[in-house]
Amino acid sequence: MPKVAKIAISLPEDVLTAIEKEREDSGESRSQFFRRAAEMMLRRRREQELNRQYIRAYKKIPETKEEVEAAWQASSAILTEEPWE
């Protein structure tokens, strides 16, 4: 089992009330709720950073007109074979 640390946090009462309702509805403990929330925030930040890196790289080396045309041709061929019914 990974090492676990206990922490204390301060929250405005209205935020705590909303959290308590949400976690009771889901059946989670406070620890589970805050762990899940923290993991979601960290994952979202990592995804945002990966997106920024992708955009930066794309701007540095965008696809060529030939690559765009090849993708267009390939997708058009595939889509014309779909029954669309």
N, CA, C and O atoms as CSV, one atom per row, in Angstrom:
chain,resi,resn,atom,element,x,y,z
A,1,MET,N,N,0.844,-1.173,0.000
A,1,MET,CA,C,0.000,0.000,0.000
A,1,MET,C,C,0.891,1.238,0.000
A,1,MET,O,O,1.864,1.299,0.751
A,2,PRO,N,N,0.559,2.249,-0.858
A,2,PRO,CA,C,1.383,3.455,-0.907
A,2,PRO,C,C,1.307,4.232,0.406
A,2,PRO,O,O,0.333,4.143,1.153
A,3,LYS,N,N,2.353,4.983,0.656
A,3,LYS,CA,C,2.395,5.805,1.851
A,3,LYS,C,C,1.287,6.861,1.772
A,3,LYS,O,O,1.063,7.455,0.718
A,4,VAL,N,N,0.603,7.087,2.885
A,4,VAL,CA,C,-0.525,8.023,2.933
A,4,VAL,C,C,-0.208,9.105,3.950
A,4,VAL,O,O,0.327,8.826,5.023
A,5,ALA,N,N,-0.544,10.351,3.604
A,5,ALA,CA,C,-0.356,11.472,4.518
A,5,ALA,C,C,-1.714,12.064,4.861
A,5,ALA,O,O,-2.594,12.171,4.006
A,6,LYS,N,N,-1.869,12.441,6.100
A,6,LYS,CA,C,-3.099,13.112,6.533
A,6,LYS,C,C,-2.850,14.605,6.499
A,6,LYS,O,O,-1.772,15.076,6.862
A,7,ILE,N,N,-3.871,15.358,6.053
A,7,ILE,CA,C,-3.748,16.810,5.981
A,7,ILE,C,C,-5.009,17.452,6.553
A,7,ILE,O,O,-6.047,16.802,6.684
A,8,ALA,N,N,-4.906,18.709,6.883
A,8,ALA,CA,C,-6.069,19.484,7.315
A,8,ALA,C,C,-6.220,20.644,6.340
A,8,ALA,O,O,-5.232,21.269,5.955
A,9,ILE,N,N,-7.456,20.930,5.942
A,9,ILE,CA,C,-7.700,22.041,5.030
A,9,ILE,C,C,-8.821,22.915,5.585
A,9,ILE,O,O,-9.629,22.470,6.400
A,10,SER,N,N,-8.854,24.149,5.136
A,10,SER,CA,C,-9.916,25.079,5.519
A,10,SER,C,C,-10.770,25.364,4.295
A,10,SER,O,O,-10.257,25.608,3.203
A,11,LEU,N,N,-12.081,25.328,4.494
A,11,LEU,CA,C,-13.021,25.577,3.399
A,11,LEU,C,C,-14.114,26.519,3.871
A,11,LEU,O,O,-14.484,26.497,5.045
A,12,PRO,N,N,-14.636,27.349,2.972
A,12,PRO,CA,C,-15.817,28.129,3.320
A,12,PRO,C,C,-16.982,27.173,3.599
A,12,PRO,O,O,-17.063,26.105,2.992
A,13,GLU,N,N,-17.868,27.542,4.497
A,13,GLU,CA,C,-18.976,26.653,4.891
A,13,GLU,C,C,-19.837,26.237,3.718
A,13,GLU,O,O,-20.241,25.077,3.636
A,14,ASP,N,N,-20.131,27.161,2.799
A,14,ASP,CA,C,-20.990,26.806,1.676
A,14,ASP,C,C,-20.324,25.764,0.770
A,14,ASP,O,O,-21.003,24.901,0.213
A,15,VAL,N,N,-19.017,25.842,0.625
A,15,VAL,CA,C,-18.294,24.848,-0.179
A,15,VAL,C,C,-18.332,23.497,0.526
A,15,VAL,O,O,-18.591,22.473,-0.106
A,16,LEU,N,N,-18.078,23.491,1.819
A,16,LEU,CA,C,-18.115,22.247,2.579
A,16,LEU,C,C,-19.506,21.613,2.531
A,16,LEU,O,O,-19.632,20.397,2.391
A,17,THR,N,N,-20.543,22.434,2.647
A,17,THR,CA,C,-21.911,21.914,2.581
A,17,THR,C,C,-22.170,21.234,1.236
A,17,THR,O,O,-22.745,20.147,1.181
A,18,ALA,N,N,-21.742,21.884,0.160
A,18,ALA,CA,C,-21.933,21.305,-1.174
A,18,ALA,C,C,-21.139,20.006,-1.321
A,18,ALA,O,O,-21.628,19.038,-1.905
A,19,ILE,N,N,-19.925,19.987,-0.797
A,19,ILE,CA,C,-19.092,18.782,-0.861
A,19,ILE,C,C,-19.734,17.648,-0.066
A,19,ILE,O,O,-19.792,16.510,-0.533
A,20,GLU,N,N,-20.206,17.957,1.118
A,20,GLU,CA,C,-20.837,16.931,1.959
A,20,GLU,C,C,-22.042,16.320,1.257
A,20,GLU,O,O,-22.230,15.104,1.292
A,21,LYS,N,N,-22.859,17.152,0.619
A,21,LYS,CA,C,-24.027,16.623,-0.094
A,21,LYS,C,C,-23.572,15.724,-1.251
A,21,LYS,O,O,-24.088,14.620,-1.432
A,22,GLU,N,N,-22.621,16.204,-2.013
A,22,GLU,CA,C,-22.133,15.445,-3.164
A,22,GLU,C,C,-21.539,14.105,-2.737
A,22,GLU,O,O,-21.838,13.076,-3.343
A,23,ARG,N,N,-20.713,14.107,-1.715
A,23,ARG,CA,C,-20.058,12.856,-1.321
A,23,ARG,C,C,-21.036,11.905,-0.663
A,23,ARG,O,O,-20.908,10.691,-0.819
A,24,GLU,N,N,-22.016,12.427,0.071
A,24,GLU,CA,C,-23.032,11.549,0.658
A,24,GLU,C,C,-23.876,10.906,-0.438
A,24,GLU,O,O,-24.210,9.724,-0.361
A,25,ASP,N,N,-24.219,11.696,-1.463
A,25,ASP,CA,C,-24.995,11.150,-2.586
A,25,ASP,C,C,-24.228,10.047,-3.316
A,25,ASP,O,O,-24.818,9.079,-3.796
A,26,SER,N,N,-22.911,10.207,-3.394
A,26,SER,CA,C,-22.103,9.221,-4.114
A,26,SER,C,C,-21.650,8.070,-3.221
A,26,SER,O,O,-21.171,7.049,-3.715
A,27,GLY,N,N,-21.803,8.236,-1.895
A,27,GLY,CA,C,-21.375,7.193,-0.970
A,27,GLY,C,C,-19.882,7.211,-0.687
A,27,GLY,O,O,-19.344,6.253,-0.130
A,28,GLU,N,N,-19.217,8.277,-1.060
A,28,GLU,CA,C,-17.775,8.378,-0.833
A,28,GLU,C,C,-17.468,8.922,0.559
A,28,GLU,O,O,-18.261,9.649,1.156
A,29,SER,N,N,-16.315,8.552,1.046
A,29,SER,CA,C,-15.815,9.182,2.260
A,29,SER,C,C,-15.225,10.538,1.870
A,29,SER,O,O,-15.031,10.818,0.687
A,30,ARG,N,N,-14.942,11.370,2.861
A,30,ARG,CA,C,-14.297,12.650,2.559
A,30,ARG,C,C,-12.951,12.418,1.876
A,30,ARG,O,O,-12.611,13.094,0.905
A,31,SER,N,N,-12.195,11.459,2.395
A,31,SER,CA,C,-10.883,11.170,1.799
A,31,SER,C,C,-11.018,10.763,0.335
A,31,SER,O,O,-10.274,11.238,-0.523
A,32,GLN,N,N,-11.971,9.882,0.061
A,32,GLN,CA,C,-12.180,9.456,-1.327
A,32,GLN,C,C,-12.573,10.634,-2.202
A,32,GLN,O,O,-12.073,10.774,-3.318
A,33,PHE,N,N,-13.465,11.482,-1.704
A,33,PHE,CA,C,-13.922,12.635,-2.474
A,33,PHE,C,C,-12.753,13.551,-2.818
A,33,PHE,O,O,-12.569,13.911,-3.980
A,34,PHE,N,N,-11.962,13.930,-1.815
A,34,PHE,CA,C,-10.861,14.856,-2.054
A,34,PHE,C,C,-9.742,14.226,-2.880
A,34,PHE,O,O,-9.104,14.909,-3.681
A,35,ARG,N,N,-9.501,12.942,-2.692
A,35,ARG,CA,C,-8.500,12.255,-3.510
A,35,ARG,C,C,-8.941,12.264,-4.977
A,35,ARG,O,O,-8.153,12.575,-5.871
A,36,ARG,N,N,-10.202,11.920,-5.209
A,36,ARG,CA,C,-10.719,11.912,-6.583
A,36,ARG,C,C,-10.661,13.309,-7.191
A,36,ARG,O,O,-10.259,13.466,-8.344
A,37,ALA,N,N,-11.058,14.321,-6.430
A,37,ALA,CA,C,-11.033,15.699,-6.925
A,37,ALA,C,C,-9.604,16.132,-7.262
A,37,ALA,O,O,-9.365,16.744,-8.304
A,38,ALA,N,N,-8.661,15.813,-6.380
A,38,ALA,CA,C,-7.264,16.182,-6.623
A,38,ALA,C,C,-6.717,15.452,-7.846
A,38,ALA,O,O,-6.018,16.049,-8.665
A,39,GLU,N,N,-7.031,14.166,-7.973
A,39,GLU,CA,C,-6.560,13.402,-9.131
A,39,GLU,C,C,-7.125,13.963,-10.425
A,39,GLU,O,O,-6.414,14.055,-11.425
A,40,MET,N,N,-8.407,14.343,-10.413
A,40,MET,CA,C,-9.026,14.926,-11.600
A,40,MET,C,C,-8.355,16.244,-11.975
A,40,MET,O,O,-8.080,16.486,-13.150
A,41,MET,N,N,-8.090,17.095,-10.989
A,41,MET,CA,C,-7.447,18.370,-11.251
A,41,MET,C,C,-6.041,18.161,-11.811
A,41,MET,O,O,-5.659,18.811,-12.783
A,42,LEU,N,N,-5.276,17.264,-11.207
A,42,LEU,CA,C,-3.926,16.992,-11.689
A,42,LEU,C,C,-3.938,16.423,-13.107
A,42,LEU,O,O,-3.115,16.802,-13.941
A,43,ARG,N,N,-4.875,15.513,-13.376
A,43,ARG,CA,C,-4.994,14.932,-14.723
A,43,ARG,C,C,-5.357,16.008,-15.741
A,43,ARG,O,O,-4.796,16.046,-16.836
A,44,ARG,N,N,-6.300,16.885,-15.379
A,44,ARG,CA,C,-6.717,17.960,-16.278
A,44,ARG,C,C,-5.546,18.898,-16.571
A,44,ARG,O,O,-5.345,19.306,-17.714
A,45,ARG,N,N,-4.780,19.237,-15.540
A,45,ARG,CA,C,-3.619,20.118,-15.759
A,45,ARG,C,C,-2.591,19.451,-16.664
A,45,ARG,O,O,-2.004,20.103,-17.527
A,46,ARG,N,N,-2.374,18.150,-16.467
A,46,ARG,CA,C,-1.420,17.425,-17.322
A,46,ARG,C,C,-1.915,17.398,-18.765
A,46,ARG,O,O,-1.130,17.589,-19.694
A,47,GLU,N,N,-3.213,17.163,-18.959
A,47,GLU,CA,C,-3.775,17.161,-20.313
A,47,GLU,C,C,-3.652,18.545,-20.954
A,47,GLU,O,O,-3.337,18.648,-22.140
A,48,GLN,N,N,-3.893,19.600,-20.190
A,48,GLN,CA,C,-3.745,20.953,-20.713
A,48,GLN,C,C,-2.307,21.222,-21.134
A,48,GLN,O,O,-2.065,21.845,-22.168
A,49,GLU,N,N,-1.352,20.754,-20.335
A,49,GLU,CA,C,0.056,20.941,-20.683
A,49,GLU,C,C,0.405,20.160,-21.941
A,49,GLU,O,O,1.132,20.666,-22.796
A,50,LEU,N,N,-0.096,18.941,-22.067
A,50,LEU,CA,C,0.154,18.158,-23.281
A,50,LEU,C,C,-0.456,18.844,-24.498
A,50,LEU,O,O,0.149,18.858,-25.570
A,51,ASN,N,N,-1.647,19.411,-24.339
A,51,ASN,CA,C,-2.274,20.154,-25.439
A,51,ASN,C,C,-1.437,21.360,-25.839
A,51,ASN,O,O,-1.252,21.622,-27.028
A,52,ARG,N,N,-0.924,22.102,-24.846
A,52,ARG,CA,C,-0.067,23.260,-25.141
A,52,ARG,C,C,1.185,22.822,-25.901
A,52,ARG,O,O,1.609,23.481,-26.851
A,53,GLN,N,N,1.770,21.700,-25.472
A,53,GLN,CA,C,2.959,21.192,-26.155
A,53,GLN,C,C,2.641,20.793,-27.592
A,53,GLN,O,O,3.415,21.068,-28.509
A,54,TYR,N,N,1.491,20.139,-27.779
A,54,TYR,CA,C,1.078,19.725,-29.128
A,54,TYR,C,C,0.887,20.940,-30.025
A,54,TYR,O,O,1.372,20.966,-31.156
A,55,ILE,N,N,0.180,21.945,-29.519
A,55,ILE,CA,C,-0.085,23.153,-30.311
A,55,ILE,C,C,1.218,23.865,-30.652
A,55,ILE,O,O,1.411,24.308,-31.785
A,56,ARG,N,N,2.111,23.975,-29.671
A,56,ARG,CA,C,3.408,24.621,-29.899
A,56,ARG,C,C,4.177,23.872,-30.993
A,56,ARG,O,O,4.746,24.496,-31.888
A,57,ALA,N,N,4.195,22.544,-30.923
A,57,ALA,CA,C,4.906,21.739,-31.921
A,57,ALA,C,C,4.233,21.847,-33.286
A,57,ALA,O,O,4.908,21.930,-34.312
A,58,TYR,N,N,2.889,21.845,-33.293
A,58,TYR,CA,C,2.166,21.944,-34.567
A,58,TYR,C,C,2.452,23.282,-35.235
A,58,TYR,O,O,2.662,23.343,-36.446
A,59,LYS,N,N,2.462,24.353,-34.447
A,59,LYS,CA,C,2.744,25.674,-35.014
A,59,LYS,C,C,4.164,25.729,-35.565
A,59,LYS,O,O,4.436,26.422,-36.546
A,60,LYS,N,N,5.054,24.998,-34.930
A,60,LYS,CA,C,6.444,24.966,-35.375
A,60,LYS,C,C,6.583,24.171,-36.673
A,60,LYS,O,O,7.318,24.562,-37.580
A,61,ILE,N,N,5.857,23.039,-36.745
A,61,ILE,CA,C,5.935,22.179,-37.934
A,61,ILE,C,C,4.521,21.730,-38.323
A,61,ILE,O,O,4.132,20.600,-38.030
A,62,PRO,N,N,3.750,22.607,-38.981
A,62,PRO,CA,C,2.396,22.206,-39.397
A,62,PRO,C,C,2.459,21.222,-40.572
A,62,PRO,O,O,3.505,21.058,-41.201
A,63,GLU,N,N,1.320,20.568,-40.859
A,63,GLU,CA,C,1.320,19.637,-41.972
A,63,GLU,C,C,1.425,20.419,-43.282
A,63,GLU,O,O,1.070,21.595,-43.362
A,64,THR,N,N,1.915,19.733,-44.286
A,64,THR,CA,C,2.066,20.360,-45.600
A,64,THR,C,C,0.737,20.295,-46.359
A,64,THR,O,O,-0.177,19.573,-45.962
A,65,LYS,N,N,0.641,21.047,-47.440
A,65,LYS,CA,C,-0.556,20.991,-48.281
A,65,LYS,C,C,-0.750,19.579,-48.834
A,65,LYS,O,O,-1.878,19.106,-48.965
A,66,GLU,N,N,0.348,18.920,-49.152
A,66,GLU,CA,C,0.275,17.551,-49.678
A,66,GLU,C,C,-0.296,16.596,-48.633
A,66,GLU,O,O,-1.097,15.723,-48.968
A,67,GLU,N,N,0.104,16.752,-47.376
A,67,GLU,CA,C,-0.416,15.904,-46.303
A,67,GLU,C,C,-1.908,16.152,-46.077
A,67,GLU,O,O,-2.668,15.212,-45.843
A,68,VAL,N,N,-2.321,17.403,-46.146
A,68,VAL,CA,C,-3.744,17.738,-45.992
A,68,VAL,C,C,-4.536,17.115,-47.132
A,68,VAL,O,O,-5.595,16.532,-46.904
A,69,GLU,N,N,-4.041,17.231,-48.337
A,69,GLU,CA,C,-4.730,16.661,-49.498
A,69,GLU,C,C,-4.815,15.143,-49.392
A,69,GLU,O,O,-5.856,14.567,-49.706
A,70,ALA,N,N,-3.747,14.483,-48.957
A,70,ALA,CA,C,-3.748,13.024,-48.806
A,70,ALA,C,C,-4.773,12.603,-47.753
A,70,ALA,O,O,-5.492,11.624,-47.951
A,71,ALA,N,N,-4.846,13.321,-46.653
A,71,ALA,CA,C,-5.832,13.002,-45.607
A,71,ALA,C,C,-7.242,13.208,-46.136
A,71,ALA,O,O,-8.131,12.402,-45.864
A,72,TRP,N,N,-7.453,14.278,-46.887
A,72,TRP,CA,C,-8.769,14.558,-47.474
A,72,TRP,C,C,-9.176,13.438,-48.428
A,72,TRP,O,O,-10.314,12.972,-48.391
A,73,GLN,N,N,-8.268,13.015,-49.263
A,73,GLN,CA,C,-8.557,11.946,-50.217
A,73,GLN,C,C,-8.874,10.639,-49.494
A,73,GLN,O,O,-9.829,9.947,-49.848
A,74,ALA,N,N,-8.097,10.311,-48.509
A,74,ALA,CA,C,-8.312,9.066,-47.767
A,74,ALA,C,C,-9.651,9.084,-47.041
A,74,ALA,O,O,-10.390,8.100,-47.082
A,75,SER,N,N,-9.969,10.185,-46.384
A,75,SER,CA,C,-11.235,10.246,-45.649
A,75,SER,C,C,-12.419,10.271,-46.604
A,75,SER,O,O,-13.458,9.678,-46.315
A,76,SER,N,N,-12.277,10.946,-47.730
A,76,SER,CA,C,-13.369,10.970,-48.712
A,76,SER,C,C,-13.660,9.571,-49.243
A,76,SER,O,O,-14.820,9.187,-49.391
A,77,ALA,N,N,-12.609,8.815,-49.526
A,77,ALA,CA,C,-12.784,7.452,-50.034
A,77,ALA,C,C,-13.489,6.580,-49.001
A,77,ALA,O,O,-14.373,5.796,-49.347
A,78,ILE,N,N,-13.107,6.710,-47.757
A,78,ILE,CA,C,-13.717,5.905,-46.693
A,78,ILE,C,C,-15.180,6.293,-46.502
A,78,ILE,O,O,-16.047,5.428,-46.377
A,79,LEU,N,N,-15.446,7.586,-46.480
A,79,LEU,CA,C,-16.818,8.051,-46.235
A,79,LEU,C,C,-17.777,7.715,-47.370
A,79,LEU,O,O,-18.959,7.483,-47.118
A,80,THR,N,N,-17.301,7.683,-48.611
A,80,THR,CA,C,-18.184,7.339,-49.713
A,80,THR,C,C,-18.624,5.875,-49.658
A,80,THR,O,O,-19.642,5.508,-50.244
A,81,GLU,N,N,-17.855,5.037,-48.952
A,81,GLU,CA,C,-18.205,3.625,-48.811
A,81,GLU,C,C,-19.210,3.373,-47.690
A,81,GLU,O,O,-19.754,2.273,-47.594
A,82,GLU,N,N,-19.463,4.356,-46.849
A,82,GLU,CA,C,-20.429,4.202,-45.749
A,82,GLU,C,C,-21.849,4.155,-46.293
A,82,GLU,O,O,-22.167,4.889,-47.228
A,83,PRO,N,N,-22.722,3.302,-45.727
A,83,PRO,CA,C,-24.096,3.192,-46.221
A,83,PRO,C,C,-24.950,4.423,-45.887
A,83,PRO,O,O,-25.877,4.718,-46.641
A,84,TRP,N,N,-24.688,5.149,-44.807
A,84,TRP,CA,C,-25.399,6.360,-44.410
A,84,TRP,C,C,-26.912,6.176,-44.343
A,84,TRP,O,O,-27.664,7.061,-44.752
A,85,GLU,N,N,-27.349,5.063,-43.844
A,85,GLU,CA,C,-28.785,4.839,-43.700
A,85,GLU,C,C,-29.173,4.615,-42.272
A,85,GLU,O,O,-30.351,4.410,-41.977
